[in-house]
Amino acid sequence: MAVTAVCRDCMWSGAAAPASGRCASCNSMRLVCDPELDQLTIAHLDCDAFYASVEKRDRPELRDRPVIVGGGARGVVSTACYIARLHGVGSAMPMFKALKACPDAVVLKPDFPRYVEESRRIFDLVRSLTPLIQTLSLDEAWIDLSGTDRLNGGPPAVQLIRLQKRIEDEIGLTVSIGLAPNRFLAKMASEMDKPRGFSVINRNEAMMILSPRPVTALPGVGPVFGKALRSDGFATIGDLARADVRDLARRYGETGLRLHDLSHARDGRPVRPDHDRKGMSAETTFNTDLASAADLEAQLWPLCEKLATKARRDGVASRTVQLKLRRTDFKIVTRRATVAEPVRTARGLFAAARALLKPELGRPYRLIGVGLMDVQDSTDGPSTLFDTPEARSLKAETAIDVLREKFGKDAVVAGRTLKSP
């Protein structure tokens, strides 16, 4: 039997949606209905206001309060709960602006080890359905449920509704899910009905849904590129869809070809578990060009600290370190090195990046950056099997993480000796 309607409350399913718009079994209005419902296999799962939701779950007294998770007065918002969002608070907003918009908000420092653990619990449930999961961050992922109907007792839509309910019942957190024929549409669908939503975009409806949306709704089109597209006459996705593909390619090269595909709801990228968290980086642009080793290393060290802290917070490490430089003629120079053991410390990062920097000295630069490529999950704590420089540094920097989390980021400041491993 073809399934075109499923109730999110009692799991009733049918070949046709009831004319009343309510579940034929429990009279709920939380129906998911679509003529292609049992044919769609690609989903995007997004945890709702993840960090703030974890805090509210564990502190019930905050349930009806606006909650902001983020840095201090000079920091930025990591996550705002939906109550705070009603006041205009958003992710990456400077904290002083967030508190001006919502002065009654409860501000909490992030507890990343706890968020990592909750993320693992959620995605362990997802992996019980399929290994084809491509995570974007701790709180979102693409899922491919092709060929799992018989194994999991129902089409992907039914499996995902069960999963959504199981996450809420067992973990106490809510997620929003989008189901579609490809990754691009699935992610767009997951954003259509948050929080606790379940939205579907099918092949026939996709163009109608996309056409009126602004070009900035497309992945890879930020404010700057969006402004350029609008100045060229492409204000909406529909404008791009109506454009000649040759004109888009002439104007924007390969990006123009991708814009053409996306505007026609085409996205051939598969869900690839091996592409989880491909890399992370940090960089800074100088006020004036720098050339000396001392000046460049002075800029490099805090980037290594920042990146290593993020790697430990996310529970990842890498054996591939990348150095990025931008010359005064704006040409980008990148260099990579493979290190003996996975790195997630500032000292280890700095040692590898400084070695890459040395051959490039002798000319001025306007930017420097450092990155970890092809990151992988790391072990939970410092290695005790081998007394390597990285293991020793990890013990020290993990202890510093604890002190900074408790007393603030300035509680422990690295001395000059830390610049030389």
Secondary structure, DSSP 4 states (H G I P E B T S, - for coil): ----EEETTT--EESS--TTSS-TTT--S-EEE-TTTTT--EEEEEETTHHHHHHHHH-GGGTTS-EEEE-STTSBEEEE-HHHHHTT--TT-BHHHHHHH-TTPEEE---HHHHHHHHHHHHHHHHTT-S-EEEEETTEEEEE-TT-HHHHTS-HHHHHHHHHHHHHHHH---EEEEEESSHHHHHHHHTSS-SS-EEE--HHHHHHHHTTSBGGGSTT--HHHHHHHHHTT--BHHHHHHS-HHHHHHHHTHHHHHHHHHHTT---PPP-GGGTT-EEEEEEEEEEEE-SHHHHHHHHHHHHHHHHHHHHHHTEEEEEEEEEEEETT--EEEEEEEEEEEE-SHHHHHHHHHHHHGGG-SS-EEEEEEEEES-EE--SS--SS---HHHHHHHHHHHHHHHHHHH-TTSS---GGGG--
